């Protein structure tokens, strides 16, 4: 294969790992999720590895699972991302900083102001992961008796995006004169009052912060349902996809490219990064043994709860050693449910086996030596399955260190991943254009 395209790498952090057994792995940091010194060290290591971005997923409620399972989760609590990421901005120089913020349980003005602030503090490294929030328990923390219906969440999310990006364009880039002699701080002709009035929001504006360094922080999404794909085609610049096979990745990429064209967007205005769980070994056998050890540390109750969340349906009554029974769609994540059903059918898994897999990680897994992992990543890149990957590390710090110290040099040797940062902003890293100001062209 000839290196014709450059790979992009995000690091999926919650703010640590996704695998339920990771905190129990020998030598792992059990407290990494709530230890700033550890998180600083991990992020600086990612920056040394020239990662595009550190991505912090967020939850607005503890995971909606029985307490018997919840007690085994190392991500039951975590920092607020827009408190953590500015702190990480102060101890890093180049790596992008992406945070989740829900459109269902926030107001647009707050989100616009916080991400504009992060972009200025980090000197242009912020990204906003738009989610509509699938956990029904989150609704109970915000004065609601039941979760907002799936379609309504996406309608609100679309208008939310319009308001936030409109607020980011409140000021022209050259609005602030700061003329000490005349005493004029800004040019009034270069201030726009939004005056948005729509079905969901009424927001006057303007935003009381200068236009972000990047124009807008990079827009990131992860939805794979029909509504999620359409929202992403209209608004997203990066998609964190969940495509477990290369063929799935190729189909997803083709679908998104077709949607982009219909939306009047350029093909390279959207980067697709599938989640990839990576286990690195000096040999295939060692990597496989690491994966077996990790998966053995997943308690069945925890795995069963993960299965229930993914299905949006209580799986505790299922026959553990029987096949996955049919379950009706719910108001939870539709794409997660579809992925689980497809996984069970593809591999003929029992409920017990499926729960064990989901309690660890049930999606794309790259397990092997650095060269074997680089082979698969290069194949995905060059055969149109992705623009790179959103890496999930097996355990911390060793799993992350192994990837940065062993896999990244292999990718660099092949000429498909940067050896140093060429630019300073997240848009520079991703090759994304700075959006023009819609009010001050």
C-alpha positions in Angstrom: 0.0 0.0 0.0 1.3 3.5 -0.8 0.8 6.2 1.8 -1.5 8.6 -0.1 -3.6 9.8 2.9 -2.8 11.1 6.3 -4.5 9.5 9.4 -6.2 11.4 12.1 -6.2 10.1 15.7 -8.5 11.1 18.6 -8.2 9.6 22.1 -11.6 8.6 23.5 -11.4 9.3 27.3 -14.4 9.2 29.7 -12.0 10.8 30.9 -10.2 7.5 31.2 -11.0 4.1 29.6 -14.2 2.6 28.3 -13.5 -1.1 29.4 -15.3 -2.0 32.6 -12.5 -4.2 33.8 -9.7 -1.7 33.0 -9.3 -0.3 36.4 -8.7 -3.8 37.9 -6.0 -4.7 35.4 -2.6 -5.4 37.1 -0.6 -2.1 37.3 -3.5 0.1 36.2 -4.4 3.3 37.9 -7.8 2.6 39.7 -8.3 6.3 40.5 -7.3 7.8 37.1 -10.9 9.0 36.4 -10.7 11.5 39.3 -7.0 12.2 39.6 -5.9 15.4 37.8 -2.2 14.5 38.0 -2.8 11.2 36.2 -5.0 12.9 33.6 -2.4 15.6 33.0 0.3 13.0 32.4 -1.9 11.0 30.1 -2.8 14.0 28.0 0.8 15.1 27.7 1.7 11.6 26.5 -1.0 11.9 23.9 0.4 15.2 22.8 3.9 13.7 22.6 2.3 11.1 20.2 0.9 14.0 18.1 -2.7 13.0 18.6 -5.2 15.3 17.0 -7.4 15.5 20.1 -8.3 14.3 23.6 -12.0 13.7 23.6 -13.9 13.6 26.9 -17.3 12.0 26.7 -19.8 13.2 29.4 -22.8 11.9 31.3 -25.4 14.0 33.0 -26.5 11.2 35.3 -24.9 8.1 36.8 -25.3 5.2 34.4 -28.9 3.9 34.3 -28.2 0.4 35.7 -28.9 -1.5 38.9 -26.7 -0.6 41.8 -25.3 -4.1 41.9 -23.7 -3.3 38.5 -23.2 0.4 39.1 -20.9 -0.3 42.0 -18.4 -2.0 39.6 -18.1 1.0 37.2 -15.0 3.1 37.4 -16.7 5.9 35.5 -19.7 6.3 37.9 -18.3 9.8 38.6 -16.1 12.1 36.5 -15.1 15.7 36.2 -17.2 18.2 34.3 -15.5 18.4 31.0 -15.6 22.2 30.7 -13.9 22.4 34.0 -11.3 19.8 33.2 -10.3 20.7 29.7 -9.3 24.4 30.4 -7.0 23.0 33.1 -5.5 20.5 30.6 -5.2 23.4 28.1 -2.8 25.1 30.5 -0.5 22.1 30.7 -0.4 21.3 26.9 0.4 23.3 23.8 -1.0 21.6 20.6 -3.4 18.7 21.3 -7.1 19.4 20.6 -9.6 19.3 23.5 -13.1 18.1 22.7 -15.9 17.9 25.2 -19.5 16.6 25.1 -22.3 19.1 25.8 -25.9 18.0 25.6 -28.5 20.0 23.5 -31.3 18.5 25.5 -30.2 19.6 29.0 -28.4 22.9 28.3 -29.2 26.3 26.9 -27.5 27.5 23.8 -26.1 30.7 25.3 -24.3 28.8 28.0 -22.8 26.3 25.6 -21.7 29.0 23.1 -20.0 31.0 25.9 -18.2 28.0 27.5 -16.8 26.6 24.2 -15.8 30.1 23.0 -14.0 30.5 26.3 -12.2 27.1 25.9 -11.2 28.0 22.4 -9.6 31.3 23.6 -7.9 29.7 26.6 -6.4 26.9 24.5 -5.5 29.2 21.6 -7.8 27.5 19.1 -7.9 23.8 20.2 -11.6 23.4 21.3 -14.2 21.0 19.8 -17.8 20.6 20.8 -19.3 17.1 20.7 -23.0 17.6 20.1 -25.2 15.0 21.8 -28.9 14.8 22.5 -28.4 12.5 25.5 -29.7 8.9 25.4 -29.7 8.2 29.2 -33.4 8.6 30.4 -32.2 9.2 34.0 -30.6 12.4 32.9 -34.1 13.9 32.4 -34.9 13.3 36.1 -32.0 15.6 37.1 -33.4 18.5 35.1 -37.0 18.7 36.3 -38.6 16.3 33.9 -40.6 13.2 34.7 -39.7 11.3 31.5 -37.1 11.6 28.7 -37.7 13.8 25.7 -38.8 11.8 22.7 -36.0 10.8 20.3 -37.2 12.8 17.3 -37.9 15.8 19.4 -34.4 15.7 20.8 -33.0 15.9 17.3 -35.3 18.8 16.3 -34.2 20.7 19.3 -30.5 19.8 18.6 -30.7 21.2 15.1 -32.0 24.6 16.2 -29.6 24.5 19.2 -26.7 24.3 16.7 -28.0 27.3 14.7 -28.2 29.4 17.8 -24.8 28.5 19.2 -23.0 29.0 15.9 -24.9 32.3 15.4 -23.8 33.5 18.8 -20.2 32.6 17.9 -20.5 35.0 15.0 -21.7 37.9 17.2 -18.4 39.8 16.6 -16.4 40.3 13.5 -12.8 39.1 13.8 -11.5 42.6 13.8 -14.2 44.2 16.0 -12.0 45.0 18.9 -10.0 48.1 18.2 -8.6 48.7 21.7 -7.6 52.2 20.7 -6.0 53.7 23.8 -5.7 57.2 22.3 -9.4 57.6 21.2 -10.8 55.4 24.0 -12.7 53.2 21.6 -12.6 49.6 22.6 -14.6 48.1 19.8 -16.3 49.0 16.5 -20.1 49.1 17.0 -20.6 48.4 13.3 -18.9 45.0 13.8 -21.3 43.7 16.5 -24.3 41.6 15.5 -27.4 41.0 17.7 -28.8 37.6 16.9 -32.4 38.1 17.9 -33.2 34.4 17.3 -36.8 33.4 17.7 -37.6 29.8 16.9 -39.8 26.9 17.9 -37.4 25.9 20.7 -35.4 29.0 21.7 -35.6 32.7 22.0 -32.1 34.1 22.3 -31.3 37.8 21.8 -27.5 37.8 22.0 -24.9 39.0 21.3 -22.4 36.7 22.9 -20.3 38.5 25.5 -17.0 37.1 24.3 -15.0 37.7 21.1 -15.3 35.3 18.2 -13.5 32.1 18.9 -9.9 31.7 17.6 -11.0 29.0 15.2 -14.1 31.0 14.1 -16.1 28.1 15.6 -14.8 25.3 17.8 -14.8 22.1 15.7 -18.2 20.5 15.6 -18.2 16.8 16.5 -21.0 14.2 16.5 -21.5 10.5 17.2 -25.1 9.7 16.3 -25.6 6.8 13.9 -29.4 6.7 13.7 -31.2 8.1 10.7 -31.8 11.4 12.6 -28.2 11.4 13.8 -26.7 10.9 10.4 -28.8 13.6 8.9 -27.9 16.1 11.6 -24.3 15.2 11.2 -24.4 15.6 7.4 -25.8 19.1 7.9 -23.6 20.3 10.8 -20.7 18.0 11.8 -17.1 18.3 10.9 -16.0 15.1 12.7 -18.0 12.0 13.3 -17.0 9.5 16.0 -18.5 6.4 14.3 -19.3 3.0 15.6 -18.5 0.7 12.6 -17.2 -2.7 13.7 -16.0 -3.9 10.3 -14.2 -2.4 7.4 -17.3 -3.1 5.2 -19.5 -1.3 7.7 -17.0 1.6 7.7 -17.1 1.8 3.9 -20.9 1.8 3.8 -21.1 4.4 6.5 -18.6 6.6 4.8 -20.4 6.3 1.4 -23.7 7.1 3.0 -22.3 10.2 4.7 -20.6 11.4 1.5 -23.9 11.2 -0.3 -25.7 13.1 2.4 -22.9 15.8 2.4 -23.4 16.3 -1.3 -27.1 16.7 -0.9 -26.5 19.2 1.9 -24.2 21.2 -0.5 -21.0 20.5 1.5 -17.6 19.6 0.3 -16.4 15.9 0.6 -13.4 16.8 2.8 -15.4 19.0 5.2 -16.2 15.9 7.3 -13.7 13.5 9.0 -15.0 10.1 10.0 -13.1 8.4 13.0 -14.5 5.1 14.1 -14.0 4.0 17.7 -11.2 1.4 18.0 -10.4 -0.5 21.1 -6.7 -1.2 21.0 -4.7 -3.9 22.8 -0.9 -3.9 22.1 1.4 -6.8 22.7 4.9 -7.8 21.8 3.3 -10.8 20.1 -0.2 -11.7 19.0 -0.4 -14.3 21.8 0.5 -11.7 24.4 -2.0 -9.2 23.1 -4.8 -11.8 23.1 -3.9 -12.8 26.6 -4.2 -9.2 27.7 -7.6 -9.0 26.2 -8.7 -12.3 27.9 -7.5 -10.9 31.2 -9.3 -7.7 30.7 -12.6 -9.4 29.8 -12.3 -11.8 32.7 -12.3 -8.8 35.0 -15.8 -7.8 33.9 -18.5 -8.9 36.4 -21.5 -10.6 34.8 -23.9 -8.1 36.5 -22.0 -5.2 35.1 -22.0 -6.8 31.6 -25.7 -7.5 31.8 -26.4 -3.8 32.8 -24.3 -2.7 29.8 -26.4 -4.9 27.6 -29.6 -3.5 29.0 -28.5 0.1 28.4 -27.5 -0.7 24.8 -30.8 -2.4 24.1 -32.9 0.2 26.0 -34.5 -2.9 27.6 -34.1 -4.7 30.9 -32.1 -7.9 30.0 -32.0 -9.3 33.5 -34.9 -11.8 32.7 -33.2 -13.2 29.6 -31.9 -16.8 29.6 -28.1 -16.2 30.1 -27.2 -19.2 28.0 -29.8 -18.7 25.3 -29.8 -16.5 22.2 -30.7 -12.8 22.4 -34.5 -12.5 22.2 -36.3 -9.9 20.2 -36.8 -6.6 21.9 -38.9 -3.7 20.8 -37.4 -0.2 20.0 -37.4 2.3 22.8 -36.7 6.0 23.3 -33.0 5.2 24.1 -30.2 5.2 21.5 -31.4 3.4 18.4 -28.0 3.0 16.8 -26.6 1.2 20.0 -29.5 -1.2 19.9 -29.0 -2.0 16.3 -25.3 -2.6 16.7 -25.9 -5.0 19.6 -28.5 -7.0 17.7 -26.1 -7.2 14.7 -23.2 -8.3 16.8 -25.2 -11.1 18.5 -26.4 -12.3 15.1 -23.0 -12.0 13.4 -21.1 -14.1 16.0 -24.0 -16.3 17.3 -23.4 -15.1 20.9 -25.5 -16.1 23.9 -26.8 -13.5 26.2 -24.0 -14.3 28.7 -21.3 -14.0 26.0 -22.9 -10.8 24.7 -23.0 -9.2 28.1 -19.4 -10.1 28.7 -18.4 -8.5 25.5 -20.4 -5.3 26.1 -19.1 -5.1 29.6 -15.7 -4.9 28.1 -16.1 -3.4 24.6 -18.2 -4.9 21.8 -17.1 -2.8 18.8 -14.0 -2.7 16.6 -11.0 -4.1 18.4 -7.4 -4.1 17.1 -5.5 -6.7 19.1 -1.9 -7.6 18.2 1.6 -6.4 17.7 2.3 -2.7 16.7 2.8 -3.8 13.1 -0.4 -5.9 13.0 -2.4 -3.0 14.4 -0.8 -0.5 12.0 -1.6 -2.9 9.1 -5.3 -2.8 10.0 -5.4 0.9 10.5 -3.7 1.5 7.2 -6.1 -0.8 5.4 -9.1 1.1 6.8 -7.5 4.4 5.8 -6.6 3.5 2.3 -9.7 1.4 1.4 -12.1 4.2 2.4 -13.3 2.9 5.8 -12.3 5.9 7.7 -10.1 9.1 8.0 -8.5 7.7 11.1 -9.6 6.4 14.5 -10.9 7.5 17.9 -8.7 5.3 20.0 -9.9 3.6 23.2 -7.0 2.3 25.3 -7.1 -1.1 27.0 -6.0 0.2 30.4 -4.0 3.1 31.9 -1.3 4.1 31.8 0.3 1.0 30.1 -2.2 0.7 27.3 -1.9 4.3 26.3 1.9 4.3 26.6 2.2 1.2 24.5 0.2 2.8 21.7 2.1 6.1 21.7 5.5 4.4 22.1 5.0 1.4 19.8 2.1 1.9 17.4 2.5 5.6 16.6 6.2 5.2 15.5 5.1 2.4 13.2 2.4 4.6 11.6 5.0 7.4 11.2 7.5 5.0 9.6 4.8 4.2 7.0 4.3 7.9 6.3 0.6 7.9 7.2 0.7 9.8 10.4 2.4 13.1 11.3 5.8 13.1 13.1 5.1 16.6 14.5 2.3 19.1 14.6 2.3 21.4 11.5 -0.2 23.9 12.9 -1.5 25.2 16.2 -5.2 24.7 16.1 -7.5 21.7 16.1 -8.7 22.8 12.6 -5.1 22.8 11.5 -4.6 19.2 12.7 -7.8 18.0 11.0 -7.3 19.9 7.8 -10.6 21.8 8.3 -11.3 25.3 7.0 -12.0 28.1 9.3 -15.7 29.0 8.9 -16.5 32.5 7.6 -18.6 34.8 9.8 -22.1 34.6 8.4 -22.8 38.3 9.4 -19.5 39.9 8.5 -18.3 38.3 5.3 
